[in-house]
Amino acid sequence: MRGGRSRRSGPPGEPRLVAYLYLAPALLVFGAFALYPLGRTVQISLFDWDGLTLATWVGLGNYADVLQDEQLRGAFGHAAVLVVFWSLLPLLIGMVLASVLHRARVRGLGFFRTVVFLPQVVAMVVIAVAWRRLYAPEGLVNDVLRAVGLDGLARGWLGDYTFALPAVGLVGTWFETGLVTILLLAGMGKVPQELYEAARLDGAGRVREFLAVTLPSLRGEIAVALVLTIVAALKTFDLVYVTTSGGPGGSTTVPSYEVYRRAFELGEVGSAAAVGVTLTAAIFVVTVLVTRLVEQRDER
């Protein structure tokens, strides 16, 4: 009887120690390949170091440079612009595409989903090489403009100070739209039809039905899409490296490219580590803010 009372008073299931044993392998891998490198990066960011000779302690000096260096501030500003192209535009376009594909119930819907999602399974380096050729002075984009009589708009898009960053951003829009569309389509498929029928009985039209039923039901999928695309925009490197290498004149440089340039071209490893830590902190803050915003709305 005493043993029975003791078993009922404790938590159900296996002892907590067993749960920790199950988690131990994953925690070890996470610690070895994520936490330890992050800790070493933070340590290096506190030194002035070229990667070869003895390092000199500078404390938070590298972080002060991140705030004072105009080129670095510009890199973070360019990353903010890319967030619009990589996250907000794909969300708007994906919402329209998902609504059309969900309502139209077209034949061969699986084919359209595959076509829309296709950019996600292609390596970014391949995409960057392909778009670099499309944007070239004699590329397809300019050929189309000349064919419709818009010769004045034809230019070397990736070499233009004004249009280089939007041109890179539009590649991100094309790349991320498929992922967002598939996420939203999956969310729309889970919305109970009774909600739509109730809205129609109340006299709701297509637009009000979308705003009152579809949009609130997709809150979780929208949060996931925003987190994935914003993180992708902030940490993008390969697309910028292959298409523009930060040019022309630093007009497309981004924080991750600055990490590479400072560490491997300029030999400023400590400064590169500070930029990397700052970028990691920015990604963490954005992720927490988006997640918290969705959770607070769910609690209401």
Disulfide bonds with the S-S distance in Angstrom:
none
